[in-house]
Amino acid sequence: MNVHRLTRRAGGVLAAVGVLALAACSSSPAAEPSQGGGGGMTTVKVATIGLTSDGALLTGIAQGFFEDEGLEIETSIVANPPAGLAAAQSGQVDIAYSPSIPLLNALSSGVPLTVIGAADGYVDGAADSEDPDALDDTGLYASADSGITSVADLAGATIAIPARKAQLEVVIADALKDEGIDPAAVNWVVLDFTSAVAALKSGTVDAAGLVNPFTAEADAIGAVRLSSPSVRFFEEGATGLWTAGASTVENKKDVIAAFQRALAKTNAYANEHPEEAITAGLEYTGSTLSLDEVKVPYWPLAVLPEELERVNDKLVALGFLAQPVPLDGVIVSAK
């Protein structure tokens, strides 16, 4: 496992990108907290997926919020949310980032996972704001050579997404249905974000679903932004979540509670100092984008039950879930 250990640093955040190769879920219990090298610090392994919004976590680490709670955060980047959830469930990592949709998919399959905090999302009333597109860090883009200028043109198109039945497919499917297009009438192909931008440039796909900072890369190559589908789907609140396996929460109650306390300070600080958080996120992902090319993320202070319930109901309505996932006890309240 190639990871990067982060503690308080003067002068900014230096974050190397680690790659975590993960096997399928196992049922092994979470290990006891491992002790870091400095003064009884507890090491907490956190899996991210390499987004600009990860900068909040890195900034919180740099500010010492986690160190003050006796935690040394060890981050790694996994290929996709299901890989992170598999690692969290098996105890390979203590905490993993996941959008709410992959989490609900995993819960629907009986995977014992919990939500311990908000990672990113939208401000209250985002979907009803004067310019919701300005708040959306995701986008559906068409190749400049495709001749496609609106979502209504996508029937029969080839659309790149990072994973099947995950967030971007769901929100794009919702946008397609709003235009009277059956999501089954498009050709979904799975590409990582870097490959998707390259495919847009070469015209080997008609369209692609992207997240920040890859949306800025699509803008730079002249791709056509067709929609900002996520903010309309989620409406408001937490969409990215910090999750942990149920066994980890049970066996490491004090560690999880300490992480939650530090996270509350972290998200509040990031919202007050977004440029600092974005800069950390850009460094972490190795992006060459400038601050003015990145949409400012929002880091909610809590995850509300209705935010998960709303997504749960929409997944059923779109046919991604056969029935709503039971959510009692899924959100672990901060203490």
N, C-alpha and C positions, 0 to 999 in steps of 0.2 A: 504494500500500500504506500503510495507516494503522497505524502501530505505536507502541509505547511503549518508549523506551530506559530501562533500569534500571541504576543503579550503586549503590554503597554510600551509604546515607543514615542520618543520625542521626535518631532519633525515630520510626522506623517506616517502613512501606512505603506509598508512594502509587502505585497502579497504575491506569492508565487502560485501558479496554477498547478494543482495536483491532479492526478488521474487515478480514479479508484475503480478497479476492475472487480465487479461483484458477481457472485454466483446467484442462482435463484434462491428464493426464500427458504430458510430452514426454520426449524422450530426450537432451536437452541435458546436457552434463557439468556438474558442480558447478564454480562459480567458485573462484578462489583466495581465501584469507581476506582480507576487507576490513579496513582499519585504522581503528579508531575515532579520535576526536579527541584522546584523552589519552594521551600518552607511549607510543606504540606498542602500545596495546591492540588486540586483535583482536575485531572485532564478530562475534557468533554469533547468527544469526536462529533463534528457537525458536518454533514454532507450538504453541499449546495449544488446548483446546476449552472453556475457561471453567468448570472445576470447582473446588470448594473445595480439593481436594487440590493444586491448582496453588500453593497458599500455601507449600508446602515450597520450591519453586523460588524464589519471590519472597523468602522469608525467607533462603535461602542467598545470594541476591544482596545483600540488605540487610546480611548479616553479613560480606560481603566475600570469601566463599569463591571466587567466580569471578574477582573482581578480583585476588585473590592469585595466580591462575593466568594472569593477563594477558588475561582475557576480559571483554568488555563484552556483556552479554546484551540482545538486542533481542527483546521478546516480541510476539506477535500472537495474536488469537483467530480460529480458523477455524470454519466452520459445523458440521463433523462430522469424525470421524477419516479417512474416505476423502479428504476435501479436504486434510487435513494430510499424509497419506501421498503424495498426488499431488505436493504441494509439495516434500516431502523427496526423492522420487524424481527430480524434475526439477531440483533444485538451487535452487528459489525460496526455500527455507529450508534451513538446515543440519540442524536437528533438529526432529522433530515428535512430539507425544504421540499414542499409539494404544493402545486396549485390544488384548489379544492376538488376539481374534477377527477384527477387521478386518485386522490385520496378516497373519494366516494366510490370509484370503481373498485379499489382495493377492499374497502369495507363491504361492498356488496358481495365480494367473493369470500368473505369471512376472515379476512386478514385482521388480526388484533392490533389496531393502531389508534392513537389518540392525537388530539390537537392541543399543543401546549402554548401557542402564541401566534400572533400575526406577523407575517414576514413582509407583505406589501399589499396594496389594494387601491381603492378609490375613496375620495372624500365623500362625506354624506351628500346625497343629492346629485352625484356626478352625472348620472344619465339625463337628468333634467336641467343641467346647467346650460348656459347660453352657447357654449362651444364644447360639447362632450369629447369631440375628437382631440382637442388639445390636452385632454387628461388621459388618453388611452396610450399605453406604452406598447400595444400590439397593433398590427395592421395587416390587412389583406391587400397584396400588391399584384398587379398584372405586369407581365413583360412588356416593355416598350414596343416590341415588334409584334405583339399579339393582336393588336387592334381592339382589344377589350378595354372598355372605358367605364363600365359599371358592373355591379354584382349581377344585374339582370342578363348580362352577356355570358355568364359562366356555365350555362347548360352544356354538358359534353366536354367541358374544359378539363385539363390536367392541372391539379392543384397540389403543391408540395406542402406537407405538414411534418413536424418533427416526430410524431407518434400517432398511431391510430387510436381513436376513441379518447384522446386526451383533449386538453383545453382548446387548442386552436381548431381541431376538427369540429368540436361541439359548437363553438361560437360562430364559426364560418357556416356550419350547417344551419344554425338558427337564422343567420343573415340570408342564406339561400332560400329557406322556406318562406321568409318574409317577402321574397320576390317571386314566389310561386314555383321555385325550382326544387325538384326532389334531390336531396343530397346524394342519393344513389345514382343520379344521372351525371355525376362528375367522376373523373378518374383520380382517386387519391393516391399520391405517391409519398413515401417516407424519405425525407432528406434532413440531415442536420442543417442548422441555420446558415452556416458558411456555404455549404453546397447549394442550398436553396437560392441564396443571393446569386451565386455563380450561374445557376440554371436559369434564373430570371434574365441575367445579362446575355446568356447565349441563346435564350428562347427555347430551351429544351423543356421547359414547363410554361404553361400559360399564366399561372398565378402561384402565389406562395403566401402562407401565413407566417409572419415574422414577429419577433419581439425586439424591444430596444436592447442593445444598440444596433441590431441588424436592420431595423426599420430605417435608420439614418443611412446605412450603407445602400439600401434599396433606393432611397431618395437620391443619393449621389450618382447612381447609374441611370437615372431617368425612368425608373419603374413607376407605374401609375398606381397611386393609392386609391383603392376602390372603397374601402370601408375601414372603420375602427370598431370591430365587432365586439370586443370584450366588454367595454364599458356599458354598452347597451344590454348585453347579456347579464352581467353581474349587478349592474345598477349602482351599487355603492358597497363600501365596507371591505373587509379582508377577502382577498382572492388567493394570495400566496400564504402558505401556512408553515409554521414550524411544527413538525410532528415527531412522535416517539412511539416506539412499540409499547404495548400495554405492560409487558414484563419489565421494561426499563422504568416506566413510571412507578411501578409497584416496588421495584428493588432499589431505586435511586430517588426516592421522594425528596430528600433534602437537596440533591443536585438539581433536580428539575425545578424545584421552588426557587433555588438560587438563580438558575438561568432565567426564569420568568421575571424575577425582580430586576436583574440586569437588563433584560430585554425591554422592559417598560421604560427604563431610563434611556436605552439605546434608541428606540423609535422616536421618543419625544425629542431627543437631541438631534436626530437626523432630520426631522421635520423642521426644526429651527435652524439647522445648518445644512441645507440640501446640497450646496456646492461641495462641501467637504465630503459628504457621503457619496455623491456621484463620482467625484474624483477618485475616491478609494475603490469604487466599483469598476471604474474604467481601468485602473491599474491592475486590479484583480483579474479581469477578463482579458488583459493584454490589448485592449482597444486603443486605436490611434485617434478616435473621435475627440473633438473638443467639447467643452461644457455646453456651448450654445447649440450643439447638434443633438443633444440628449433631452428627452422629455423628463421633467422632474417627477420622480416617483413619489408616492405617498405611503407612509408607513403607519398603519392603524395601531392604536394602543391596545386593542383587545379584539377578540373574535366573538361576535354575537351569534347566538343560536339561529336567528332568522337568516343570517347570511349563508349558512350551510343549508338551511331548509329551503331557501329560494332556489339554490342551484340543484338540490335534490329533486325538487318538483319539476324543474325545467328538463332535467335529464330524462325523467320519466315521460314527459310530454313529447320529447324529441325521439323517444324510442331507444335511447342509450342505456336505460335501466328498465327492467321489467316492472319493478315496483320500488317505492322509496326505501332508502336505507334507514334502518333504525338508528337514531342519533343520540339516544339517551346515554349520557356518560362519555360521549366521544370528546367533548371539550373539557379539558382539565383546567379548572379555575386557578388563577394565580393566588399565591398565599403570601 
